[in-house]
């Protein structure tokens, strides 16, 4: 259920701008609507699981004294649906992502996602903190992260009711 954030897009778009003053982050906001087939959930369930979501958020770009981009912070509010077999579940997330471009590390401290069926309750929830090294390996984990662990059993069951 993890997906590419807007950090790379924001960085690429802003790379051609005049260098900001040191110590003053460049800030902005974004909104994007995306639909994607979740490969991990689909493989685990044995049927296609599609997510449709609206992401709204803000970002801050931090620069060093030479004007080089060194750190990015992104906050995203996610609302959408997960569908399969004619069943629709609701999805919500409140993501806080921190990227250190000097070390290549990334930290997520978020309610990455919560999927629920009205009247039934929460089906699957990913929340807590993750720290990734420059190669994308998890070096610290706190909280439940079922999608990261490949545990989609509850999601699959809810999408076959």
C-alpha positions as CSV (number, residue, x, y, z in Angstrom):
1,X,0.0,0.0,0.0
2,X,3.0,2.2,0.1
3,X,3.3,4.5,-2.9
4,X,5.5,7.1,-4.4
5,X,5.1,10.4,-2.6
6,X,5.3,13.8,-4.2
7,X,8.8,14.5,-2.9
8,X,10.6,13.6,-6.1
9,X,8.1,15.6,-8.2
10,X,8.3,18.6,-5.9
11,X,12.1,18.4,-5.9
12,X,12.3,18.1,-9.7
13,X,9.9,21.0,-10.2
14,X,11.7,23.3,-7.8
15,X,15.2,22.4,-9.0
16,X,15.2,25.1,-11.6
17,X,14.1,27.9,-9.2
18,X,16.3,30.6,-7.9
19,X,18.1,29.6,-4.7
20,X,16.1,30.5,-1.6
21,X,17.7,32.2,1.4
22,X,19.5,29.8,3.8
23,X,17.4,28.8,6.8
24,X,14.1,29.7,5.1
25,X,12.3,26.6,3.8
26,X,10.4,26.7,0.6
27,X,6.8,25.7,1.2
28,X,3.9,24.6,-0.9
29,X,0.8,22.5,-1.2
30,X,-0.5,19.8,-3.5
31,X,-3.5,17.8,-4.4
32,X,-3.6,14.7,-6.5
33,X,-6.1,12.1,-7.3
34,X,-4.7,8.6,-8.0
35,X,-6.0,5.2,-8.8
36,X,-3.7,2.2,-8.6
37,X,-3.7,-1.6,-8.4
38,X,-2.0,-2.6,-5.2
39,X,0.4,-5.4,-6.3
40,X,1.1,-6.7,-2.7
41,X,-2.5,-6.9,-1.7
42,X,-3.6,-8.3,-5.0
43,X,-0.9,-11.0,-4.9
44,X,-1.8,-11.9,-1.3
45,X,-5.6,-12.0,-1.9
46,X,-5.5,-13.7,-5.3
47,X,-7.7,-11.1,-6.9
48,X,-7.2,-7.5,-8.0
49,X,-7.4,-4.9,-5.2
50,X,-7.7,-1.3,-6.5
51,X,-7.2,1.8,-4.5
52,X,-8.6,5.2,-5.5
53,X,-7.6,8.2,-3.3
54,X,-7.4,11.9,-3.1
55,X,-4.2,13.1,-1.5
56,X,-3.9,16.7,-0.2
57,X,-0.9,18.0,1.6
58,X,1.9,20.4,2.2
59,X,5.7,20.2,1.8
60,X,8.7,22.1,3.1
61,X,12.0,22.1,1.3
62,X,15.1,22.9,3.3
63,X,18.4,24.2,1.8
64,X,22.0,24.5,3.1
65,X,24.1,27.7,2.9
66,X,25.2,26.8,-0.6
67,X,21.5,26.6,-1.7
68,X,21.5,22.8,-2.1
69,X,18.4,20.9,-1.1
70,X,19.1,18.9,2.0
71,X,15.8,17.9,3.6
72,X,12.2,17.6,2.6
73,X,9.1,17.2,4.9
74,X,5.7,16.2,3.5
75,X,2.4,16.0,5.3
76,X,-0.4,14.3,3.4
77,X,-4.1,13.7,4.2
78,X,-5.4,10.7,2.3
79,X,-9.0,9.8,1.7
80,X,-10.3,7.2,-0.7
81,X,-11.5,3.6,-1.3
82,X,-10.2,0.1,-1.7
83,X,-12.3,-2.1,-4.0
84,X,-12.5,-5.7,-5.1
85,X,-15.3,-8.2,-5.9
86,X,-17.9,-5.4,-5.9
87,X,-17.0,-4.5,-2.3
88,X,-15.8,-1.0,-1.4
89,X,-13.9,-0.2,1.8
90,X,-13.1,3.3,3.0
91,X,-9.4,4.4,3.3
92,X,-8.0,7.3,5.4
93,X,-4.4,8.3,6.2
94,X,-2.5,11.1,7.7
95,X,1.1,10.8,6.6
96,X,4.2,12.6,7.9
97,X,7.3,11.8,5.8
98,X,10.8,13.2,6.4
99,X,13.6,12.8,3.8
100,X,17.2,13.6,4.6
101,X,18.8,14.0,1.1
102,X,22.3,14.2,2.6
103,X,22.2,10.7,4.2
104,X,19.5,9.3,1.9
105,X,17.4,8.2,4.9
106,X,13.6,8.5,5.2
107,X,11.4,8.5,8.3
108,X,7.6,8.0,8.2
109,X,5.8,8.9,11.4
110,X,2.2,8.4,10.4
111,X,-1.2,6.9,10.4
112,X,-0.1,5.5,7.0
113,X,-3.6,4.1,6.3
114,X,-6.7,2.8,8.0
115,X,-9.1,0.7,5.9
116,X,-12.6,0.1,7.3
117,X,-16.0,-1.0,6.3
118,X,-18.8,1.2,7.8
119,X,-20.7,-0.9,10.4
120,X,-18.0,-3.5,10.5
121,X,-15.0,-1.4,11.8
122,X,-11.3,-1.3,11.0
123,X,-10.1,-4.0,8.7
124,X,-6.4,-3.2,8.5
125,X,-4.4,-0.3,9.9
126,X,-0.7,0.8,9.4
127,X,0.5,3.3,12.0
128,X,3.6,4.2,13.9
129,X,7.1,5.0,12.8
130,X,9.5,3.6,10.2
131,X,13.0,4.6,9.4
132,X,14.6,3.5,6.1
133,X,18.3,3.7,5.3
134,X,19.6,5.0,2.0
135,X,19.0,1.6,0.3
136,X,15.4,1.5,1.3
137,X,15.9,-1.1,4.1
138,X,13.8,-0.7,7.3
139,X,16.3,0.0,10.1
140,X,13.7,0.9,12.8
141,X,10.0,-0.1,13.1
142,X,7.5,0.9,15.8
143,X,3.8,0.2,15.6
144,X,1.8,-2.2,13.4
145,X,2.8,-2.3,9.7
146,X,0.9,-5.2,8.3
147,X,1.3,-4.2,4.7
148,X,5.0,-4.0,5.1
149,X,5.0,-7.4,6.6
150,X,2.8,-8.8,3.8
151,X,-0.1,-9.5,6.2
152,X,-3.2,-8.8,4.1
153,X,-5.4,-11.6,5.5
154,X,-8.0,-9.2,7.1
155,X,-8.1,-7.1,4.0
156,X,-8.7,-10.1,1.8
157,X,-11.4,-11.4,4.1
158,X,-13.2,-8.1,4.1
159,X,-13.1,-7.9,0.3
160,X,-14.7,-11.4,-0.1
161,X,-17.6,-11.0,2.4
